[in-house]
Structure formats: C-alpha cells, structure tokens
Amino acid sequence: MAVPREGGKAAGVWRGGRCRLGYLVLVVLAGALLWAGLKLPRLFAAAPEFRLQALEVKGLRLLRGQEILAASGLEEGQNLFLVDLAGVAARVEALPWVRKVYLERRPPDRLRLQVEERRRLAWIKLDQLYGIDESGVLLPAEKMPGETRAELDLPLLTGFEGLGDRRTPGDRLVSPALRQALEWWRQARRADPEFCLNISEIQPLGGGVRLLLVGDGLEVRVPVDRVGERLNILKDMMQRIYREFPEPAYLDLRFAGQAVVGGKAAPQSLAKGGEHGAG
C-alpha cells in the first residue's frame, strides 16, 4: 500500500507544478502581447515604407475626389499609422454634401475612404434658396455636375416659421412641422413618384400638409398618415373634381368619409367614392 500512496502523492505534486507553469506561461504571453501592443505602433510609425501615397475614395457621384482630399487635410508622405482617422472623417463630414464617411487603413501606403452623399429631397426658401435632404440638412442651391434634371424637379417648402433668418449649407433645421412635411414627402415619393411630379409646393398645416399642384395651383389638404392610401384617394378624387366642379380652389381630405371642395361658391362635400352634396 505504501507504493501507491507515494505514487499518488508524486502525481499530485506534478499536476500542481504543471498548473503553476501554465499560469507562468500565460503571464509571460500577456506581458509579451502588452509589450507588442505598445511597441508595434511605434515600430510602424518609424518604418519608412508605411507612408501615405494614395487615397482611395468610393461612393462619389456628386462630389469629386479632389474636394474630398482637400477637406481631409491629408498629405502625401504622412505615416499611415499616425493618421487620425476620426479627425479625417470629421473634416470630410463637415462638407454639406457628405452624410457619412467610413475610413480604413490599407497598408502599406493607402487609405480607403467610403463616402455616403446626401441627396436633395426638396427646396426650401429662407434668407435664400436652399436644397434640403430628408434629415433637414441644408444643401447649396447650385446644381452639382452629377445631378440630373429630374433630381432638381422638386417641390418648394414654404410657410415654415422659426427656422432663423441667416443660414448656411450644412446647417440642420430643427422643426417638428418641417420634419413632418419632409417625412410625408419622402413616403409620398416612394409610394407614387409619378403623381408626385404634380406637386409644386408643400406647406405646413395642422394635422397634415397643404399641397399646391402644378398647372392651376389647386390646393390639396391631406393628413400625414397612411400616405400611399391618401394619394390613391386623391387621384380618384381628382378625376371627379374637375368633372363636377367648374372652378375648384381647394380639396380637403382631412375628414373621414368625405372630401370638402372649396371654390368661389360655398364649399361642398364630395363623398369618397359616392355622390357629393352641400357642405
């Protein structure tokens, strides 16, 4: 019985020693990794081969690469691993047309920059004419080289108060009424882009938006909910309005089950899908 006990004790001592050795190895590895984490950036920064020679720019349609390079503040020959990526992104995102920037180092000698550009959603008149994107950021009024005529054929937003007198491109407008109108227009274009070509002006209206149509300037008042459904109703009503009302001035769709048509005479109600009667 003595031999097994001695053998068991020796095995136990070996297992304990092996565990302590494993911990020691882990500590050494952790220290080496920490040292490497501290030293490697310095080594890369000192290496002459990691010098910036090229900037790859992706995602541009309206802007040009030279505009991005100028805004970035980057210079040829900078060490790739000493470039402040967050700082570069912030400077490029300060351009009014830039929505978001993604940067990536591409050793040994280049940076890759992915740009997400803004798009005009409408026009807005403040101290002067601006474009405006879906998030309320003002854009320059001048046509960009890559913009098409269709992209410029957008309605004008008017009647929004409290937005300030002096603005510059890149400013973001904060207004619940404006945000509501922009969201309505964004959904309307997605639901029926062809009909939306008939809308020349969008104004705020309690519980909805006021639209002015091209041609005779008919005013249409619509709620902001169920945008696609409301546009279908509006198209159906338009066919009947000009047939049944000689000189319509406005069409109000904010009332359940009926449309109110106003003109030089007293307003009348037109049942949605039914006959019209006195309002």
ZIPE-V914788 format. One record per pair of residues at least 4 apart in sequence whose C-alpha atoms are under 7 Angstrom apart, sorted by the first residue. I is the first residue (numbers start at 1). J is the second residue. Records with the same first field share a line. If there is no record, write none. Layout:
I = J  J
//
This chain:
1 = 5
2 = 6
3 = 7
4 = 8
5 = 9
6 = 10
7 = 11
8 = 12
9 = 13
10 = 14
11 = 15
12 = 16
13 = 17
14 = 18
15 = 19
16 = 20
17 = 21
18 = 22
19 = 23
20 = 24
21 = 25
22 = 26
23 = 27
24 = 28
25 = 29
26 = 30
27 = 31
28 = 32
29 = 33
30 = 34
31 = 35
32 = 36
33 = 37
34 = 38
35 = 39
36 = 40
39 = 43
40 = 44
41 = 45
42 = 46
43 = 47
44 = 50  81
45 = 79  81  82
49 = 108
50 = 79  80  107  108  109
51 = 77  78  79  80  109
52 = 76  77  78  79  80  109  110
53 = 76  77  109  110
54 = 109  110  111
55 = 110  111  112
56 = 111  112  113
57 = 65  112  113  114
58 = 113  114  115
59 = 114  115  116
60 = 64  115
61 = 146
62 = 144  145  146  147
63 = 67
64 = 68
65 = 69
66 = 70
67 = 71
68 = 72  92
69 = 73  74
71 = 91  92
72 = 88  91  92
73 = 88
79 = 83
80 = 109
84 = 88
85 = 89  103
86 = 90
87 = 91
88 = 92
89 = 93  101
90 = 94
93 = 98  99  100  101
96 = 139  169  170
97 = 117  118  139
98 = 115  116  117  118
99 = 116  117  118
100 = 115  116
101 = 113  114  115  116
102 = 113  114  115
103 = 112  113  114
104 = 111  112  113
105 = 110  111  112
106 = 110  111  112
118 = 133
119 = 133
120 = 131  132  133
121 = 132  133  134
122 = 131  132  133  154  155  156
123 = 130  131  132  154  155  156  157
124 = 129  130  131  132  156  157  158
125 = 129  130  157  158
126 = 165
127 = 165  166
129 = 141
130 = 138  139  140  141
131 = 138  139  140  141
132 = 136  137  138  139
133 = 137  138
134 = 182
136 = 172  173  179
137 = 170  171  172  173
138 = 169  170  171  172
139 = 169  170
140 = 169
143 = 147
147 = 151
148 = 152
149 = 153
155 = 199  200  201  202
156 = 200  201  202
157 = 201  202  203
158 = 202  203
159 = 203  204
160 = 178  204
163 = 173
167 = 171
175 = 179
176 = 180
177 = 181  204
178 = 182
179 = 183
180 = 184
181 = 185  204  209
182 = 186
183 = 187
184 = 188  224  227
185 = 189
186 = 190
187 = 191  227
188 = 192  196  227  228
189 = 193  196
191 = 228
192 = 196
193 = 197
198 = 213  214
199 = 211  212  213  214
200 = 212  213  214
201 = 211  212
202 = 209  210  211  212
203 = 209  210  211
204 = 209  210
205 = 209  210
207 = 223  224
208 = 221  222  223  224
209 = 221  222  223  224
210 = 219  220  221  222
211 = 219  220  221
212 = 217  218  219  220
213 = 217  218  219
218 = 249  250
219 = 249  250  251
220 = 250  251  252
221 = 251  252  253  254
222 = 252  253  254
223 = 254
226 = 230
227 = 231
228 = 232
229 = 233
230 = 234
231 = 235
232 = 236
233 = 237
234 = 238
235 = 239
237 = 241
238 = 242
239 = 243
240 = 244
241 = 245
242 = 246
247 = 263
248 = 261  262  263
249 = 262  263
250 = 261  262  263
251 = 259  260  261  262
252 = 259  260  261
253 = 259  260
255 = 259
257 = 271  272
258 = 269  270  271  272
259 = 269  270  271  272
260 = 267  268  269  270
261 = 267  268  269  270
262 = 266  267  268
263 = 267
267 = 279
268 = 277  278  279
269 = 276  277  278  279
270 = 275  276  277
271 = 275  276
//
